Amino acid sequence: MRGQFAGRYLTLAFLLGIFGTGIIFQLVRIQTSPEAQAILVDVGPYTGAWRTYYPARGEIYDRNGNLLAGNQTVYEVGVTLSEIDDPHSIALATSVYLGLDYDEVYEQITDPPEGIFYIVLTDYITPDRADQLIQLQEVLLNDPSGQSLDGLVFQPHLQRSYPEGSLVSNVVGFVTREGRGYYGIEEKYNNLLAGVPVTVWVPSDPNRAEELPDIPPGATLILTIDREIQAATEDVLDSSIQTYGADSGTIIVMDPQTGEILSMATTPRMDPNHYSDYATIFPGETPYNRAISQAYEPGSVMKIFTMAGALDSGTVTPETTMFDSGVIWVGGWDIHNWDGGAWGYQTMTGCLQHSLNVCLAWVAVEMGNDNFYAYFENFGFGHLTGIDLAGEAPGRLKRPGDGDWYQVDLGTNAFGQGIAATPIQVIAAASAIANQGRMVSPHVLYAMVQNGQQHNMSTQIIGRPISTETARTLTAMLAVSLQSESSLALVPGYSLAGKTGTAQIPTVGGYDLHQTNASFVGWGPVDDPQFLVYIWLERPTASPWASEVAAPVFRQMVERLVVLMNIPPDAIRLATNGQ
Amino acid sequence: MNNVTHIVQNVRQAPWRIQRQWIGLFLLVLVLSAMVAGIYLNVTAQAALAGRAIQLLKDEISDNQRINADLETQLADLTSTEAMEARALALGFRPVQPEDITYVVVPGYVPKSPVDMSDETEHTFDSPLTPEYTQSLFDWLVERLTTPSGVTGGPR
């Protein structure tokens, strides 16, 4: 019986074997056929895509954690061509809600270029405008009339946003839609903030999900800027420019012990959310941040550096007396006082108090070329301060040996003529006097945060141009000068040191006789300086004298600072220091 | 005894018995192959599902990060200097003047210091899983070999 079926079994097994082998053969043949290779090539683009991931741009905060530059959602609006049912409705809706040209959109989506599957219609659409279209798309989802916005795609992404508008914009800078930072922090730290874009093959195959890249966002930066102080500074600056009829102005507030810039206000300012207004607001060669980019002849504020050098080198003491005849002859040229008068016998303190050009020119001559210029070099004039903002200008300090240096420059440089310095250079140099001889590096970056770790910047001493004793002596002289002169810079209850600077403006043929630059540099409290303030009003029309326009601005600024920085009057502070 | 041996040999060599053995063996291989294929398909399907879930979660993380950034900017808009000043003035406040201030000595007062944004949670996070669930056998072996016995022994 079994032998009877053995042949049939064998036949059946043979046929099944042939069938199985045939299947395997076909499997192999299909897999290796030219058609299979062609299919692999054809489906290649659908197995994934090359994508460039741009990390979210790092945020910028002030020293108290207030956001100065963040990111907000905007939408890219495009169409997936294969999903379009009603091109007329898409063209109509996008023209009505997004302001696009109907004919242009209709032509784009009905007659696309060969091989295109997706078309970007527009980008950077605000969420409220996009929401209107998204809601309309949902309403038309099952519309019986056949109207449809199927195929319209809304792709959200981030765009730079500045919640404070124009506040501190000269320091922060701005970012274009292409993601590149311009000016200030945005340009200086562009690489840190932008992170590193990564281009990778992103597989559609879920089994290769682990190959999806993790893109770390750009570093977060914390600035030394205090938002409240910055707002007060801009407020004081704007009102001062209006009150005194100045063309423009600059105020810098720095911590003289650390070099941290607490505020930096200049004009003009621009809301970086609308950076397309740049050319209108900054026509021609208008600097984006005068505080670091525009060198000018600061005038008499430079007398404090001349006096610092003279005291430090032992050329003079505060009690040294000179006779001011109203004129001094240096290098073949006569140098006169600001009022053209003769002030008779003066101590060095008197020279500073009355801001006597003749006296300071005499001091410079007594110091000699080498000594004088060595001190000015050490104070950093003619060199970049290295502040961490893009666009710093070096200024100009002519030195003996330069083709355009003449002996008279020694006399004029002593009172701030014939030398060009930026406000940041002057305030950095002044930090040496306020900070017991130690000149600190001015900086705007307080800390960088990356991968959850905060890295704080440390204070950098960039020089010791004068001794501690000289710094103390000069500070005392300047404090006495302000007090004796009953300066408009004084704030009741607070000991302050400072110096005005009224500078004529150089022109092609000499100096403008009618317009001036009014400056003031000052700090306080003198025994423990917490703030160092620099004021510059350009071409004030209310008065040409810094003592009448810049000194009151300093007082206004200090009155705001002592409140914002919780600095009690000296009597209270000194009385409670021991407690 | 010879009869018994003869019967046993006959039984062993019976063709139908040999066929049945082959069929049994074939079925065993078939069942094992099917099991392996089934397990492979199951694992592959689960891996694909997990991969898809990872893709979706990554998209979700990306969306959440974007939304967070957007919300943070919206919050900053609402608390900007200009907005806060306008709100304060509307509530009847006015800027403080130096003469308005009374200074009081507060023992132990620490002045405001700049913000610290370091993420402490990132460094103090402990996995809820015990090492048994995270260590490979090799890791465990290395740990046992490199850890002094006194340390792991503990009090008894």
Chai-1 contact restraints between the chains, C-beta under 6 A:
chainA,res_idxA,chainB,res_idxB,connection_type,confidence,min_distance_angstrom,max_distance_angstrom,comment,restraint_id
A,R2,B,W16,contact,1.0,0.0,6.0,A-B,restraint_1
A,R63,B,P114,contact,1.0,0.0,6.0,A-B,restraint_2
A,N64,B,V115,contact,1.0,0.0,6.0,A-B,restraint_3
A,G65,B,V115,contact,1.0,0.0,6.0,A-B,restraint_4
A,L67,B,A76,contact,1.0,0.0,6.0,A-B,restraint_5
A,G70,B,E72,contact,1.0,0.0,6.0,A-B,restraint_6
A,G70,B,T73,contact,1.0,0.0,6.0,A-B,restraint_7
A,G70,B,A76,contact,1.0,0.0,6.0,A-B,restraint_8
A,N71,B,A69,contact,1.0,0.0,6.0,A-B,restraint_9
A,Q72,B,D70,contact,1.0,0.0,6.0,A-B,restraint_10
A,Q72,B,T73,contact,1.0,0.0,6.0,A-B,restraint_11
A,T73,B,D70,contact,1.0,0.0,6.0,A-B,restraint_12
A,L158,B,R66,contact,1.0,0.0,6.0,A-B,restraint_13
A,L158,B,A69,contact,1.0,0.0,6.0,A-B,restraint_14
A,S161,B,T73,contact,1.0,0.0,6.0,A-B,restraint_15
A,P163,B,A76,contact,1.0,0.0,6.0,A-B,restraint_16
A,P163,B,D77,contact,1.0,0.0,6.0,A-B,restraint_17
A,P163,B,S80,contact,1.0,0.0,6.0,A-B,restraint_18
A,E164,B,S80,contact,1.0,0.0,6.0,A-B,restraint_19
A,L167,B,T81,contact,1.0,0.0,6.0,A-B,restraint_20
A,P206,B,A48,contact,1.0,0.0,6.0,A-B,restraint_21
A,P206,B,G51,contact,1.0,0.0,6.0,A-B,restraint_22
A,P206,B,R52,contact,1.0,0.0,6.0,A-B,restraint_23
A,N207,B,A47,contact,1.0,0.0,6.0,A-B,restraint_24
A,N207,B,A48,contact,1.0,0.0,6.0,A-B,restraint_25
A,N207,B,G51,contact,1.0,0.0,6.0,A-B,restraint_26
A,A209,B,G51,contact,1.0,0.0,6.0,A-B,restraint_27
A,A209,B,I54,contact,1.0,0.0,6.0,A-B,restraint_28
A,A209,B,Q55,contact,1.0,0.0,6.0,A-B,restraint_29
A,L212,B,K58,contact,1.0,0.0,6.0,A-B,restraint_30
A,R227,B,T81,contact,1.0,0.0,6.0,A-B,restraint_31
A,A231,B,T81,contact,1.0,0.0,6.0,A-B,restraint_32
A,Y446,B,P114,contact,1.0,0.0,6.0,A-B,restraint_33
A,V449,B,M117,contact,1.0,0.0,6.0,A-B,restraint_34
A,G452,B,D119,contact,1.0,0.0,6.0,A-B,restraint_35
A,G452,B,E122,contact,1.0,0.0,6.0,A-B,restraint_36
A,Q453,B,S118,contact,1.0,0.0,6.0,A-B,restraint_37
A,Q454,B,M117,contact,1.0,0.0,6.0,A-B,restraint_38
A,Q454,B,S118,contact,1.0,0.0,6.0,A-B,restraint_39
A,E559,B,P98,contact,1.0,0.0,6.0,A-B,restraint_40
A,V563,B,V96,contact,1.0,0.0,6.0,A-B,restraint_41
A,V563,B,P98,contact,1.0,0.0,6.0,A-B,restraint_42
A,P568,B,Y103,contact,1.0,0.0,6.0,A-B,restraint_43
A,I572,B,Y103,contact,1.0,0.0,6.0,A-B,restraint_44
A,T576,B,V105,contact,1.0,0.0,6.0,A-B,restraint_45
A,Q579,B,V105,contact,1.0,0.0,6.0,A-B,restraint_46
